[in-house]
Amino acid sequence: MDKNEFIRIFDGDSGEWDGDNALQGLKIIEKYVPGRGIEGAEHEIIYSVTVDQLVEGGITKEDAEELRRLNWMVEYGAMACFV
């Protein structure tokens, strides 16, 4: 998957989920960028790795779609999630 395809996935709406969507998303992210997790935080939002890092790590379309379903988003070129 290339960067543009990845970003297009995040143009859609999120879905419904059970449990901690931030933690579930971080587990997906770690599969592709081991040893990385939360890279920063602001009021009610966490930031993780960049889109480039995920794409270079080989993230699958299915896992990108799962991140979107879990209400993750692309902000400032990085993955972000409200907590």
C-alpha positions as CSV (number, residue, x, y, z in Angstrom):
1,M,0.0,0.0,0.0
2,D,1.3,3.5,-0.8
3,K,0.9,6.6,1.3
4,N,-2.0,8.0,-0.8
5,E,-4.0,4.8,-0.5
6,F,-3.4,4.8,3.2
7,I,-4.6,8.4,3.6
8,R,-7.7,7.7,1.5
9,I,-8.8,5.1,4.0
10,F,-8.9,7.7,6.7
11,D,-11.3,9.9,4.7
12,G,-14.1,7.6,5.7
13,D,-16.0,7.4,8.9
14,S,-15.0,5.3,11.9
15,G,-17.0,2.3,13.0
16,E,-18.1,0.9,16.3
17,W,-15.7,-0.9,18.6
18,D,-15.6,-2.6,22.0
19,G,-12.9,-1.9,24.6
20,D,-10.0,0.6,24.5
21,N,-9.7,1.8,20.9
22,A,-6.5,3.6,21.7
23,L,-4.8,0.5,23.0
24,Q,-6.1,-1.7,20.2
25,G,-4.7,0.8,17.7
26,L,-1.3,1.0,19.4
27,K,-1.1,-2.8,19.2
28,I,-1.7,-2.7,15.4
29,I,0.9,0.1,15.0
30,E,3.5,-1.8,17.0
31,K,3.3,-4.7,14.5
32,Y,4.7,-2.4,11.8
33,V,6.9,-0.1,13.8
34,P,8.2,-2.2,16.7
35,G,9.1,-0.4,19.9
36,R,7.1,2.7,19.1
37,G,3.9,3.8,20.6
38,I,2.7,7.1,22.0
39,E,5.0,9.8,20.6
40,G,3.1,12.8,22.1
41,A,-0.1,14.0,23.7
42,E,-2.3,17.0,23.9
43,H,-5.6,17.5,25.7
44,E,-7.6,14.3,25.0
45,I,-5.5,13.2,22.1
46,I,-2.5,11.0,21.6
47,Y,-0.1,10.9,18.7
48,S,1.8,7.9,17.5
49,V,4.1,7.1,14.6
50,T,4.0,8.9,11.2
51,V,2.1,7.7,8.2
52,D,5.4,7.3,6.4
53,Q,6.7,4.9,9.1
54,L,3.6,2.8,8.9
55,V,3.7,2.6,5.1
56,E,7.4,1.8,5.1
57,G,6.7,-0.8,7.8
58,G,4.3,-2.6,5.4
59,I,1.0,-2.0,7.0
60,T,-1.8,-3.9,5.3
61,K,-5.0,-2.4,3.9
62,E,-6.9,-4.5,6.4
63,D,-5.0,-3.1,9.4
64,A,-5.3,0.4,8.1
65,E,-9.0,-0.1,7.8
66,E,-9.1,-1.5,11.3
67,L,-7.3,1.6,12.7
68,R,-9.9,3.8,11.0
69,R,-12.7,1.7,12.4
70,L,-11.2,2.2,15.8
71,N,-11.5,6.0,15.3
72,W,-7.8,6.6,14.7
73,M,-7.0,9.5,12.3
74,V,-4.2,11.2,10.5
75,E,-3.1,14.6,12.1
76,Y,0.0,16.5,11.1
77,G,1.3,13.5,9.2
78,A,1.0,11.2,12.2
79,M,-1.5,8.8,13.6
80,A,-3.7,10.2,16.3
81,C,-6.5,9.1,18.5
82,F,-8.9,10.8,21.0
83,V,-8.7,9.3,24.5
